[in-house]
Amino acid sequence: MNFEYTQKSIDLQNKLKKFMEHHIYPNEQDHQTYTADPANLWKNYPKLEAWKEAAKIEGLWNLFLPVGYGDLSPGLTNLEYAPLAEIMGRSAAASEVFNCSAPDTGNMEVLAKYGTPEQQDQWLKPLLDGKIRSAFLMTEPDVASSDATNIQTSIKKEGDEYVINGQKWWSSGAMNPHCKVFIVMGKTDATAHRHAQQSMILVPKDTPGIEVIRPLSVFGSWDSPEGHAEIKLTNVRVPASNLLLGEGRGFEIAQGRLGPGRIHHCMRLIGAAQASLDLMCKRVAEREAFGRKLKDFSSIRQDIAKSACEIEQARLLTLSCADKIDKFGVKEAKKLISMIKVVVPQMTCTVVDRAIQAHGGMGVCQDTPLANFWKYGRIIRIADGPDEVHMYQLGRNLVKEKLVDQ
């Protein structure tokens, strides 16, 4: 295993760091204040579009799409992109600036991998240009959606159209004012094999029959301007040509979408954990209690040491996963994908919690990004497959392998 970064990746890391230092970090507090203000609900931060244009000029645009996608890709492997995602993860404001934020990255990869030329012209190109945003509609309120075979939304063929009926929630990005298209997962044939019942279909947001019931808060925050919507679809009609890949291919698409996406989330979380540790070190060097700097207390030093070890362990595990995907594909890397999905969010929550503790009251308010970092880590313990599902599948597969080896 050789995780040395290529010169191409190193050069981009340096450019990205300079961009963050010039544009993002000096405005981080202003961005957080703006998005937290109820008067700005579902509005984009005023400097965002200018930052995007600057990122395009600097060649820091669409970095996420792997080299296998030809002209659509900037030519990076997952391993080369991983440290870039980590740098972006140091600020909640960063990923969208480089057109590398979820759920758009996953949706763009779906369209690049499975979309027809017509679907790519209509939706992928404006997404790659950053002209529109998108949402992914899978989870449902009435069933345990961690088991995707439970999905009840129906997608029925009627002539040259599909008719969609169902209710979704946790549709991240759907509240964004620039969101124009949904990728919806539902059942086209409830009688087929349990993993061949589901399909995915493109649904323009303004299609009649779509009702945004409400935004859902996360630990009291609306996550504006992206938000997480509960959506009802009632006799929503779209052309049959909007179907992705074919009927019964929904699981196949989901697996292709979620593998690289989990690496992106994990590397961003590692960036958040590293930024939290950096803030902690700065804080304890400045603050004094009981006649000593906080940094001089043994418990603080142990927390810092443990955090550094845990971050590096998680980083190396995630790089190993990225390397395996690059060399052998998502299917061969499924064990490592499950491992990072279990390890990294929990590590992030633990490290950020220590940093919050060292900051005291300042750690839980809007004066630092720590509360948002912790929230992000905690959400990802549920999103893209909860911890329990990944541990169940990982444990099952490891036992099977051992039995075969005997």
MARZA-924716 format. One record per residue (C-alpha): residue in three letters; x, y, z. Coordinates in steps of 0.02 Angstrom, whole numbers, plus 50000, padded with zeros to 5 digits. Layout:
N
ALAXYZ;...
% end
This chain:
406
MET500005000050000;ASN500735016749947;PHE499705031749997;GLU500975044849945;TYR500045058649856;THR500455061749673;GLN501205078349624;LYS499565082649537;SER498615080149700;ILE499915089749800;ASP499835104549681;LEU497935104949694;GLN498035103549883;ASN499155118849888;LYS498015128649772;LEU496495123549873;LYS497295128550039;LYS497735145649968;PHE495965147849903;MET495235143250072;GLU496425155150162;HIS496005169450044;HIS494115167150023;ILE493335154850144;TYR494175156150314;PRO494095175250329;ASN492225174550294;GLU491805158850392;GLN491045167850540;ASP490055179450426;HIS489415164450328;GLN488875155550487;THR487995171250552;TYR487105173850386;THR486455156050369;ALA485895155650551;ASP484845171450532;PRO482985166950509;ALA482825181750390;ASN483975172750269;LEU483105155850272;TRP483285146650105;LYS484395160350034;ASN486165157549969;TYR487595166850050;PRO487905182649945;LYS489745179049910;LEU489445161149855;GLU489265164049667;ALA490835174949660;TRP491805161349751;LYS491175148449625;GLU491775158849479;ALA493465161049563;ALA493575142149592;LYS493235138949408;ILE494605151049357;GLU495825142649477;GLY495455125349407;LEU494665119649571;TRP493005114149498;ASN492155096949493;LEU493675088849569;PHE492655074149635;LEU492225065049472;PRO493465050649451;VAL494645048649305;GLY493605034649228;TYR492295047149169;GLY493385053649029;ASP493115071648974;LEU491855074549114;SER493225071549244;PRO494665082849297;GLY495705066949291;LEU495915062749476;THR495805045749556;ASN494815043549718;LEU496485042649810;GLU497055059049733;TYR495405067549773;ALA495305061449954;PRO496485074550030;LEU495585088149933;ALA493925082850010;GLU494785083350180;ILE495325101350153;MET493555106050100;GLY492865097650255;ARG493755110150366;SER492365122650330;ALA490495119850311;ALA490495133450177;ALA491795125450063;SER491165110249966;GLU489845119049863;VAL491085132549813;PHE492025119249713;ASN490435110349654;CYS490915095649764;SER489465094949887;ALA488185081449922;PRO486945076549857;ASP487465084149692;THR489095074349682;GLY488175057749695;ASN486825063249574;MET488095069449448;GLU489025053049459;VAL487405043549430;LEU487025053849275;ALA488825052449212;LYS488825033549236;TYR487045028649194;GLY486225043349106;THR485765043648923;PRO486515057348814;GLU484845066448821;GLN484765065249012;GLN486545071349023;ASP486195086248910;GLN484665091249009;TRP485285088649186;LEU487105083549201;LYS487835098249105;PRO486965111749208;LEU487435102449367;LEU489255101449314;ASP489185120049271;GLY488465123949444;LYS486935132049367;ILE485695121049461;ARG485635109849615;SER484785093049642;ALA484075081449774;PHE484015062549802;LEU482335055549858;MET482495038249935;THR482055038250122;GLU480225036850173;PRO479365041150338;ASP478245025750349;VAL479565012150329;ALA481305008250395;SER482265014650244;SER483925007550305;ASP483214992150218;ALA482914999350045;THR481814984549997;ASN480514992450112;ILE480295007449996;GLN478445009449952;THR478415023649825;SER477675016849663;ILE478305020649488;LYS477025013749364;LYS477155013549175;GLU475655021049085;GLY475935022548898;ASP477445033348866;GLU477465040149045;TYR477835034449221;VAL476645039249361;ILE477425041449533;ASN476505040649700;GLY477305040749872;GLN478005050850014;LYS479845054450046;TRP480805063350182;TRP482595068350222;SER482715073950042;SER484305083950068;GLY484525099049955;ALA482695099849904;MET482415116449993;ASN483835125149900;PRO483175138949786;HIS484245132249643;CYS483645114149659;LYS482845109449493;VAL482825090449483;PHE482555075349595;ILE483195057649574;VAL481785047149647;MET481915028849700;GLY480325018549698;LYS479585001849647;THR479174997849467;ASP478754979449501;ALA478274973849676;THR478214955649618;ALA480014954649556;HIS481504948349657;ARG481694959449811;HIS483244967849740;ALA482494970049566;GLN480884978849616;GLN481634996249629;SER482045009049495;MET482675026849490;ILE481915040749388;LEU482245059149352;VAL480875070849410;PRO480955089649379;LYS480545098849540;ASP479165109149459;THR478195093849397;PRO476335094649445;GLY475905083449592;ILE477475087249693;GLU477115094849863;VAL478485100249982;ILE477605096950146;ARG478915104250263;PRO480765106250296;LEU481485095050433;SER482615102150566;VAL484225093650622;PHE484605096150807;GLY483625112250796;SER484455118750637;TRP483645120250466;ASP485295117550373;SER484835132150261;PRO484925134750116;GLU484985116150067;GLY483775109450197;HIS483015092250213;ALA481245091150146;GLU479745079950171;ILE478945078149999;LYS477325070549938;LEU477165064249759;THR475385062249698;ASN475105055849521;VAL476715064049464;ARG476925060749278;VAL478595061049188;PRO479125054449017;ALA479655036249012;SER481335042448946;ASN481685049549120;LEU481995032049190;LEU483805028849234;LEU484655013349161;GLY483075002749159;GLU481704995149267;GLY482334985349416;ARG484084993249411;GLY483845004649562;PHE484924994449681;GLU486314993449554;ILE486285012349535;ALA486225015049724;GLN487765004449752;GLY488715013649616;ARG488175030249690;LEU488485027149875;GLY490215019249872;PRO491235034349816;GLY490015045949907;ARG490455037850073;ILE492295041450042;HIS491855059650008;HIS490865061050170;CYS492215052250270;MET493625063050205;ARG492625078850237;LEU492285072550413;ILE494145069350438;GLY494435087450387;ALA493135093050514;ALA493955082450649;GLN495685089250607;ALA495045107150608;SER494235103850778;LEU495855097050848;ASP496795112250782;LEU495535123750866;MET495695113851027;CYS497585115551028;LYS497455134251001;ARG496135136251134;VAL497035126751272;ALA498635136351236;GLU497725152751267;ARG496555149151413;GLU497035148051594;ALA496155139651741;PHE496705136251920;GLY498345145251891;ARG498895135251737;LYS498635135251550;LEU497385121951501;LYS498725113951391;ASP499705109551546;PHE498365098251620;SER498705079851592;SER496905075951542;ILE496955089251405;ARG498595082551337;GLN497885064951334;ASP496335070851240;ILE497425079451111;ALA498555064251091;LYS497095052051075;SER496245063350949;ALA497795064450839;CYS497975045450841;GLU496145042450800;ILE496135055050658;GLU497675047450577;GLN496975029850594;ALA495355035150512;ARG496285044650376;LEU497355029650329;LEU495865017950329;THR494925029650213;LEU496415031550096;SER496545012550091;CYS494715011850041;ALA494955024949905;ASP496465015449839;LYS495494999149833;ILE494055007049737;ASP495285014349612;LYS496134997649584;PHE494704985149596;GLY493034994349597;VAL491664997549725;LYS491144979449741;GLU492874973449792;ALA493034987749916;LYS491374984850005;LYS492184978950168;LEU493254994450179;ILE491785005550132;SER490814998350279;MET492315000450393;ILE492565018850356;LYS490705022150367;VAL490705014950544;VAL492375021950603;VAL492485039650534;PRO490845047650591;GLN491045040450766;MET492845046550772;THR492295063850717;CYS490955064950851;THR492215059650983;VAL493585071750930;VAL492385086350907;ASP491605082651076;ARG493315084151158;ALA493615100651069;ILE491915107051126;GLN492325102251304;ALA493975111751296;HIS493075127151230;GLY491735126851365;GLY490195137351323;MET491035144451169;GLY491085126951094;VAL489205125151080;CYS488755142251010;GLN488965150450840;ASP490685157550881;THR491555141650821;PRO491115128650688;LEU491195114650819;ALA489315112550844;ASN489055110850656;PHE490515098650643;TRP489775087650779;LYS488065088350698;TYR488805083050531;GLY489685068050610;ARG488125062750703;ILE487025063950548;ILE488195053150445;ARG488055039350576;ILE486275037650506;ALA486385043950327;ASP487015032750184;GLY486655017350290;PRO486635017750480;ASP488065010550582;GLU487064995150626;VAL486764990150444;HIS488594991950398;MET489174982250551;TYR487874968650520;GLN488404966350339;LEU490264967650377;GLY490164954950518;ARG489134943050412;ASN490344943950266;LEU491874941750376;VAL491134925950452;LYS490734919150279;GLU492524922050223;LYS493224912950374;LEU492084898050346;VAL492634897050165;ASP494464897850215;GLN494304882950333;
% end
